[in-house]
Amino acid sequence: MATSIALIGSGIFAKEEHLPAIRATPLLALKAVYSRSLSSAQSVATGIDAELYSEDQEGRGYDALLARTDIVGVVIALPIPAQPDYIKKALTAGKHVLAEKPIAKDSSAATSLLSFYNSLKKPTGPTFTIAENFRFLDSFIYGAQQVSQLGRVLGFRTRVSNMVQAGGKYFETPWRKTPEYQGGFLLDGGVHFIAATRLLLGEEARPKKISAFTAQLQKHLPPVDTLNATVQLANGSSGTIALSFGTTFSGSEYAVACEKGSVWISKGKVIVTRDGKEDVQEFPDEGNGVKQEIKAWAESLVKGGPNPAQAPEEAFRDLEFLEACLRSGENGGAPVELKS
């Protein structure tokens, strides 16, 4: 029997990614859609048999939705600064939560949110999870498995470059266009690339100290759109991460060098080099990982326990990494220690 859930939010990602992923998962039944206005809720739910909730309908706001006993969980995809309050309300109402990344606008807000969740946690209580689709991409899962078999990590490099153009659909979202949170697109999009990098490196080579330079290369992308960092790992090795949303460079690559070989990933293609020989694997059907993450969440609701890849603590570490880069950049590249 499918688990009854609600979709909270009517933005681009909710419409184009979450909604199709929910509908493609037989383990879920979408019973309700919420947005601040009825018109925006209607824009998501066109052709869908789901009840609509909004703050401009008398008695049919967010609280009314959460009062429904048939709805077991909610998928929350709202602007970064708004999400924590909605998450807390849903958890208080006993609903399981899958919320879009990042976990919060900064580590202080994230710590507060985790403390709130931990104060509620009971063996049979609601679960709080974060949707980080890059942790569900087959290429990165396979790459991480290969890294774990190649011995000690000797170094790594992550490079993701593109240009967010003024007028683009994501740029023209008001809360992204004038961000009320650190890092701008580096926070909103950059945590994906950090999550992928952390997945590849594994626990023994987890990032421990960061020295970074940041810049705003494009006037329309405040407060900063580019970072270049050197990262010291827990095993004593180091590597680099370069992220930019404001450059004429384009493309991405993730590479990890190990004692017994190396792993390179770009756009669903993985090249493993071992003993001087290359093994190429391609994952043409992995998409962007949203369908996989929604399916994983649905399965976790059936099993009664959260998927470790969706743990809020993992999302916190992604945020902590990004925030350390920003703090280092603000202080001329001064090293910043990671606490977790």
Buried (B, 14 or more C-beta within 10 A) or exposed (E): EBBBBBBBBBBBBBBEBBBEBBBEBEBBBBBBBBBBEBEBBBBBBEEEEBBBBBBEEEEBBBEBBBEBEEBBBBBBBBBBBBBBEBBBBBBEBBBBBBBBBBBBBBBEBBBEBBEBBEEEEEEEEBBBBBBBBBBBBBBBBBBBEBBBEBEEBBBBBBBBBBBBEEEEEBBEBEBBBEBEBBBBBBBBBBBBBBBBBBBBBBEEBBBBBBBBBBBBBBEEBBBBBBBBBBBBBBBEBBBBBBBBBBBEEEEBBBBBBBEEBBBBBBEBEBBBBBEEEEEEBEBEEBBBBBBBBBBBBBEBBEEEEBBEBBBBEBBBBBBBBBBBBBBBBBEEBEEBEBEE
